[in-house]
């Protein structure tokens, strides 16, 4: 009987009234398979009758047009041996811009370097990137622009010493950007190691 193929996409983040193509792939012998699709939003189960399939592959266009349009899509396959014991399931979650970064702070600074670390907010259901813009307060210009994709940890080198900077930190995904977090920081004027000053 049919079983779901492994390593297929099972989570779809989608904005309201945005259409997405959800694909369902199964393994079955024989491979002549028929399908049923259902949607469950925890209030009701709805059969979806408009979809395409070819052999062990099926696809359906889905669009959440209300708040109740988010939930789980089920793809149920059947061949002449029998029906799937467990349907393939695809979670449909809301997508939007990410939340602002949290708990941002300077973890280290010297005469020419600063290190800033934040905690990521909710990613909006999509992969997010993290951004730091370093503004030179005295010159009123952008000194550095850094993007990180793994985590919101920024190391800024080769800054002028004894200078005040305004830091703007935010996250972004394909739906937009979060609100910015602003910090003021300055590089040290003298090195303790070379001057002995405190």
Secondary structure, DSSP 8 states (H G I E B T S, - for coil): --EE-TT---EEEE-TT-EEEEEEEEE-SS---EEEEEEE-SS-EEEE---EEETTEEEEEEE--SGGG-EEEEEEEEETTEE-SS-EEEEEEE-------EEEEEEEE-SS-EEEEEE----TTS--EEEEEEEETTTTEEEEEEEESS-SEEEE-S--TT-EEEEEEEEEETTEE---EEEEEE--SS-HHHH---
